Amino acid sequence: MSVIREEELQEIVEVVCMTALELPIGVGDSSVLASCDVQTSEIEISGAWQGAVRVRASIEFLTHAASKMFNCPSDEVSDMDRADSLTELTNMLGGTVKCLLPEPCNLSLPIILTNDLSDTEDHEWENFECEGRQLAVAVTQKAQGAQQAA
């Protein structure tokens, strides 16, 4: 269960996407994202609250985002550009979520997850859509036992 309400997360994603990418974003459909090629990143939060922010985006969304971020045509966007836009978006979302958590909290650096389809953690994904391109964000608190074992 997340300490961030669904409405708060929706507002965070909308503000970050409009500010960083100048892209409108709305509620999406998880079944559409499930059928897309995706890339996922994560940023961990430690301190008074322990957990992570994960961002999963379709390759189409990442191409469009990188094109906006790096001011280049979509057909010139590389895999590295997509990864950079994903980790930057994850960092911005993680930093905004962190501001709503109890102090003190610290952010890790965002990482690209290479095998998240076998993920067994319980993530409550919020799905978004931007001009037909799919994105999902999850804010997940670590279990109390996991905090002490680390």
N, C-alpha and C positions, 0 to 999 in steps of 0.2 A: 504494500500500500504506500502511496506517495504522500508526502506532506504538501505537495503542490496540487491544488484543485484543478480539475479538468479545464474550467474556464480560465484560470490563471495561466495554465500552460498554453492554451489556445491564444491568449493575448500576447504572451511572450513570443511565440513563434510568428505571429502576425507582425509584431513590431520589429523583430530582428530581420525578417524577410523584407519588409518594406524599407527599413533603414539601410541594411547592408546591400540588398540586391535590387531594391526598387521593384519588387515583384509582389503582386497581390496574392494572398493565400487564403484558402477556405478549407472547410471540412472535407476530408477525403474518404475513400472506401478501402478498407483493408483487403478486400478480395482482389482489387485492381493491383495493389502493390505486391500481393503474393504472386502474381503472374508476371512480374517484371524482373529484369536483371537489376540487382540492387548492390549497393555498397553500404557498409555500416561502420560507424565510428563511435567511440566512447570516451568520455572524460569522467574521471573519478573525483568524488568529493569526499574529503576526510576532515575530521574534527568533531565538533559538537553533533554533526549529522554525518552519517556514513552512507554513501551510495554512489550512484552514477547517473549520468545523462547519456542516453544513446540516441543516435540519429541514424535512421535508415532511409536511403533515398534511391529512387530509380536512376539509372544511368542517364536517362533523358533529362531528369531534373538537374542532376549534377552538371551535365553538359551546358544546360541553359544557365545555371547559376555561375559556372566558371566563365562563360561568355560574358555575363554581366560584370562579374568581379574583376576580370582581367581585360575587359574592353576589347574583346577579339571575336571574330566570327565563330559561330558554333562549329563549323567544319574544321576549324583550326585548333579546337580544344583537345589537349592530350590527356592521357590517363593520369599523369602527374597533376595537371590542372584540376581535374575532377577530384582527386584525392585532397589537394590543397583547399579547394572550396569546401569540401565536406568537413575537413578538420577545422577550418576557420569558422564555419557555421556552428559546429559542435562547441567550439571554444566560446563563441558569443552566447549561445544558448545556455551553456554551463555556467558562465559568469553571471548571466541574468538570473538563473535559478538560484545560484549561490547567494545572491543579494536577499532572497526571501527566506533563507534558512537561518537557524540559530547560530550565533557567533561563538567561537571562531570556527571558520571552515576554510579549507584550502582546496584549490583545484590542481589536478595533475595536468600533464600535457595530453591533448587528445591523441588517440591512436586509431588506426584503421584495424578493424577486426576482420581476420581472414576467413574464419570458419564459423560465423555466427548462426548458420542454419541449424547447427547441432546444439545451440544454446538451450540449456535446461532451466535457466533462471526464469522466474515469473515476472515478465515485463508487461505493464499495462500500456500498450502502444496507443497513442493518439494519432490518427491518420489525417493527413492534409493533402490538398491538391492545389497545384499552381499551373494554370493554363494547360490542364490535362496531364501534368507531370506529378508524380507521386512522391510523398515524403511522410515519414512517421517519426515521432519522438516519444521516448519513454524516460520517465524519472523514477528510478527504483532505489528503494532503501535496502541496505544490506541487513540481513538477519542479525540479531544481537550476538549470537554465538560466533558468527563470521567476523565480527568486529574484534572480539577478544582473541580469536585464533590467529589473526594476522600479525 
